[in-house]
Amino acid sequence: MYSVKSISNIVFGSDFPYAHTIKGLNVTCETDKNGKLIKSRNQIPDYQRAWLRCRTTRAMTNGGGSQNDEGVTLVENMPMLDFSMKATIIISRKIRGSIIEKFEEKFESFFNISGQGMIIQLISEELDPTTKAGKIFKASLQSRSHPSENPNTVEYTGDLEVPHDFGSPGAILLTNLLDKEFHLVEIVLHGFKGGPIHFPANSWIHSHNDNSESRILFKNQAYLPSQTPPGIKDLRGEELSSIRGNGKGERQPHERIYDYDVYNDLGNPDKSDDLARPTLGGEERPYPRRCRTGRPSTKKDPLLEAGSESSLPFYVPRDESFEEVKENALFSSSLQGLLQNIVPTIAAAVSQSDLPLESSSDIDELYIDGLTLNNDEDEKGFTSYLSDVVNHVSIVGERLLKFSLPPVAKGDRFSWLRDSEFARQTIAGVNPVSIELLKEFPIISKLDPAVYGPPESAITKELIEKELNGMSFEEALEMKRLFILDYHDMLLPYIESINSLPEKKTYASRTIFFHTIDGILMPILIELSLAPKSPHSRNKHIFTPGNDATNDWMWRLAKAHVCSNDATIHHFVNHWFRIHACSEPYIIAAHRNLSSMHPIFKLLHPHMRDTLKINSVARQSLLNADGIFEVNYVAERYGMEMTSDYYEDAWRFDLEDLPADLLRRGMAVEDASEPSGVRLVIEDYPYAADGLLIYSAIKEMVEPYVNYYYNDRTSVTDDLELQAWWNEIKNKGHQDKRDKPWWPKLTTNQDLSSILTSMIWMASGHHAAINFSQYSLGSYVPYRPTLMRKLIPEEDDPQFEMFLASPEHTFFNSLPTKLQAAKIMAMLETVSSHSPEEEYLIDLQKFHSFLNGDPQVMQLFNKFSSKLEEIENIISTRNKDRRLKHRCGAGVAPYEQLLPSSGPGITGRGIPNSICM
């Protein structure tokens, strides 16, 4: 019999959850001659067995004497002691505009001297047998800061003594005892089996003075609700309950509460009746819901929310605010500068000499000479400020604004004159999502004929056939060569109201295109309609490519009006409404119903960032009464009402993903042999061709991700959080459409994958395609005017003789004035710019490595990033293929909108993860 009398080291082995060494212990136990334990005083659980590397004194029972030896012994009866571990807290170096060095001494003294800068409570995944809740270990961390690899963060590391039977921590309750909030990146616990345990945050931690509740952080492991470890199950529900709030009171800046409200905050009737705007949301004007702020009501109408002109930003949940680098780079400078400084100063600079444009040289002056500003001290200071915040604007001497010539004008200054370029805009421009196949003929309006006159279009088969170069109308229709851009029904109800506004004139337009046998899309006919003077009258005008000088200039004016309509529909309907407004309920519902540890929340999280913030800025300064968009687009105050009409008449969730949208518009046909399931009608359709590559890559990433977590037949329907999320999207976020039969079911993995793929595509690829090229393609005013100031002169119009005498003067006189043009350029420069801190789809694996520690999941995202790199090469190759005439040719801008990567600033390319502008 051998007796182990002294032990120099104890090494906890693989059967115990903690890998740690404790030195200097003395234990007595009995073993046989092989070192196997044969007698024990106290029994302990199997998972607490430990391997001992020890120096032993062997007492020889058969002959006396002793022998020193060193060996490894499995001890099962050793009483377990507390063990030491390290905790690292990583915080951002910014605190609401003040660099943390100003705050760091206070932080350091709390951590190092008292350990009371914050209270950390570790919550075990195991239940405490007494409390029937997760085991709790409350710690005071005494620590010093040390250098971080990231210059934007600072790290604090300290030791904790954790009970031996605590188990594995699944959550942390964090209480900030300081008097200010701070931005926590993550907390890392070292000393556990399998390596460090990460608790990601990227979140503002409120001061206990603002809210006494602790913040809940979960480790970076995804759990479905049914798989939640028992010790942290209650915390999962508490987290969601705190985020939902009670729906009462005005929201405060430090809060993280997500709730719903209607769009009743766009007007300012207390300032002027002319600034009143209707509420969007409800039976009269259906609309998706926005994030509730609870601001006070207006004095004139208790149902309207006040404050649209306040200098204070609208509330968004605290973590929805931009990170400070992005806030400074984008909003504190460029956008806020545009709204609060640049546009008013432009107006002041040129208001006295704001003359209509006379020729293209007047446009060129904005790029070459700029706008003149009086040489006083304040304006000198402003020009210095301006040069720092607007990338594509420079200051020269006494000149205020000198814009950088956009790419569309650099390659071919007169491309706007070409019919082929006008048509190319519809499939490779800023708004490539409105053109449709002409499926039915004759073209019939759906508007009430008793109000809007005869429903038949003035476009006839004979008029079209004249422009088909010998092809019959029936043949062109059957071969899918005729296409239409139809804004008639959307605009006609508002024509009289818009045309009564100063400096705004428009028509309800229809444009017919012909896809030639050479593969070029060409416009062949434009119909411009005004409101009928009586229920039986017509007021429709037909324009075709000119064969003489008069018709040629008329055709140019008609195209300019179509561009103006297209710019308005792009901005209000396809950009703001379909992407920004319709996505907001998905984000609110996700935060309210999906725990931060839910795998679907983790999947969606990078695609939800920044959207609520940019939407709140839009409500406050862009879409509001007399805001930037109202002023600069022809629909003005009626643009938002148009989006409500579109929501009621046309919007369907099941038709919003790319393949479904292409099929709906007749731009593709079903084809099971294609990865996306569809084949394009126009092969050289750059937006769709490149978009399908991105869409298919997203789908190929989402489907295995869903299958990884939902691995049995009923797991989707059994997921109560997931079902609550989808039901709330329909019944609260889109409650005005809640009874529609087309809402997808959510019962299978395929249902879930389809829904998620659609949401991610809209937030990433779709948004990128119609946003970041706005300055590149839309800031040269003749190419794409956002408004027109005059109608086309008719033969009985007194202006007609002036038109005949000087058609160029009439054309440019109808475009925006110099002041309007400068405002448009400044606006498009800002909204087209990438932040220096932009997070791109091609780097998605970097974001998910922070959220999810599962190596199998990370393989999916790594594969996805590699796929996007391949797609980038494919798109670049396409842009050099001379057979693809819609993206390659003399003076033709390559289609780069869906190239995945980008640098900061205005690049006209790059796909961010989310709707960030």
Number of C-alpha atoms within 10 A of each C-alpha: 14 21 19 20 16 16 19 15 17 20 18 20 19 14 14 19 18 23 19 16 13 13 10 10 11 11 14 14 17 18 20 12 12 10 18 14 19 12 12 14 12 9 10 14 9 11 13 21 19 22 19 19 17 20 17 22 17 19 17 14 10 7 7 7 9 12 9 9 10 11 11 15 19 16 22 20 19 18 13 13 12 12 17 17 17 16 21 19 19 22 23 23 23 19 18 12 11 10 13 20 13 12 15 14 11 14 21 18 16 20 22 18 13 14 18 20 22 20 18 19 20 22 27 24 22 21 20 15 9 7 8 11 19 26 23 20 18 14 17 17 26 21 23 16 18 10 10 12 9 10 9 13 17 21 21 22 20 19 17 20 13 17 13 16 17 19 19 18 24 25 24 25 19 18 22 23 17 17 12 15 18 21 21 19 19 20 22 16 21 20 17 18 17 11 11 13 21 24 25 20 24 16 19 23 21 27 20 17 13 14 13 12 15 18 19 19 25 22 23 23 19 22 16 21 20 13 9 17 16 18 22 23 18 13 21 20 15 13 19 20 14 16 19 18 16 11 15 10 11 12 20 17 15 18 20 19 25 26 24 19 18 19 22 18 26 29 31 24 18 15 13 9 11 13 15 20 21 15 20 22 20 15 11 11 17 22 28 27 27 27 24 22 24 18 17 14 15 18 14 14 12 10 13 24 22 23 20 20 16 10 9 9 15 21 24 25 22 18 19 18 19 19 19 18 16 17 17 16 17 25 21 15 20 26 23 17 19 24 18 13 16 25 20 14 17 21 16 15 20 17 13 8 12 14 14 19 21 18 15 15 11 17 20 15 14 20 20 15 15 21 22 17 19 14 12 9 8 9 16 18 10 15 21 13 16 22 16 13 22 23 16 20 21 19 18 15 10 16 18 28 28 20 25 19 19 22 21 22 19 14 13 13 18 15 18 20 13 13 17 16 22 22 24 22 18 23 22 25 24 27 23 20 23 18 21 21 23 23 15 8 12 13 16 13 15 11 16 11 13 11 13 22 19 19 16 15 17 19 21 12 13 10 15 19 16 14 19 18 8 8 12 16 19 11 11 18 17 12 11 18 21 25 23 21 21 22 19 22 17 18 24 21 17 20 19 16 14 22 19 10 14 8 16 23 23 27 29 23 27 21 25 23 26 23 19 15 8 8 16 18 27 21 24 21 22 25 22 23 22 22 21 17 11 12 14 12 12 19 14 17 16 16 20 22 19 13 8 8 11 12 14 16 19 21 21 20 24 26 27 25 31 30 23 24 27 25 24 24 25 21 20 23 22 22 20 21 23 22 20 23 20 22 25 23 24 21 24 27 23 27 22 22 25 25 26 25 21 21 23 23 19 20 19 19 19 21 25 26 21 19 24 27 24 20 23 19 22 19 21 23 22 19 24 24 25 18 21 20 24 20 19 21 24 28 31 22 25 17 22 22 20 21 25 21 16 18 21 16 10 9 17 15 17 14 18 20 20 24 24 19 17 25 19 15 19 18 24 22 17 15 12 10 9 11 15 19 15 20 22 19 17 19 13 21 22 26 24 25 16 23 21 22 21 27 25 19 21 23 22 19 21 24 17 15 20 19 14 12 18 20 11 10 11 12 16 23 15 15 14 15 23 23 17 15 19 21 17 21 23 21 13 19 29 22 19 21 23 16 11 10 8 12 14 13 11 18 15 15 22 14 13 22 22 17 20 21 22 22 22 26 25 25 24 27 29 29 26 28 30 24 24 28 29 26 29 25 21 24 29 24 24 23 23 25 27 29 32 27 21 19 15 22 17 13 10 8 11 10 13 16 14 13 21 15 10 11 19 15 17 23 22 22 18 25 28 26 22 23 22 22 24 26 23 27 23 25 24 21 29 28 19 22 25 26 20 13 15 17 23 21 26 24 20 19 20 16 18 20 16 16 24 22 16 13 9 10 18 18 12 17 22 18 15 23 21 13 18 21 16 12 19 21 13 14 22 14 10 20 21 14 13 12 14 17 21 25 23 17 15 9 16 17 22 19 23 22 28 28 26 25 18 18 15 12 18 24 19 25 23 29 27 26 28 26 27 26 24
